[in-house]
Amino acid sequence: MKTNRNSFIGVFDSGVGGLTLLPALQFILPHEQFLYVSDDAHAPYGGKSKEEITERCNIVVQSLIDKGCKIIIVACNTATTNAIETLRATYSIPFIGIEPAIKPAALKSKTKVVGVLATQGTLSSALFAKTSAAFTQDILVIEQIGSGLVEAIETGSLDNPKLTKLVRSYINPMLEQEMDTLVLGCTHYPFLLPLLKKILPSNIQIIDSAEAVAKQTHRILEKNQLICQTKETGNIRYFSSAKNSTLMRFIPKETEILSLTSNLF
Ligand code: DGL
């Protein structure tokens, strides 16, 4: 489909995680129209192979292109680290990805111990290994797979004893090794910020990539002369691959959630 400056910005994740990027995106790009896809019929991506993740990304991306997107934000660390190279090689529109913010964390850490909480798919990816090696020569990086966190967050219950125990079991070993900076390497995890702030000592810095992604999206839109020209406030439309999407636990009541396969035109 032919697109122009006023076409949509596509945003997708395996589930509700990418929603944590939307406030920063809407703040920096208030007039843009967003299409958000939750691929929750196939979530989580974290334990899937690179091939499986790439296959899902291709399906979601093709559907966003069919809906008329001018740019796509891969709002999922697991999808970015496993599939963005293939996506960029396959489609001609620009892609913005998200990766664990290791570089800013390494620069901020005083103890030189950085914790990275992310999915198995992200931590085992070649892209993560490359970024980590490039910026952490003098840093101890403690990698922790957040098993079960994405599934727990998708339920919408973000503060309960079971989840607190699970989060503590991941965080405490990092604290014992004097971590002072924690990287949230999965877009679902910012939903745990209130819980993390209760658990973590106040000197621990928590880093996520939402603002960096929003700024990068602005830069790329500007570079490609794709910033929209309208002055009205933009909105977000939601799509899901699941019948009963977990999105409805996270977005305002009565908001319509369309099927991933539905077309806008
Ligand atoms: N939000 C995705 C990420 O950033 C979650 C991955 C998953 O579905 O396991 O990695």
Residues whose N, C-alpha, C, O or C-beta is under 5 A from the ligand:
A	BS01	DGL	D13 S14 G17 A43 P44 Y45 G46 A75 C76 N77 T78 T119 V150 G185 C186 T187 H188
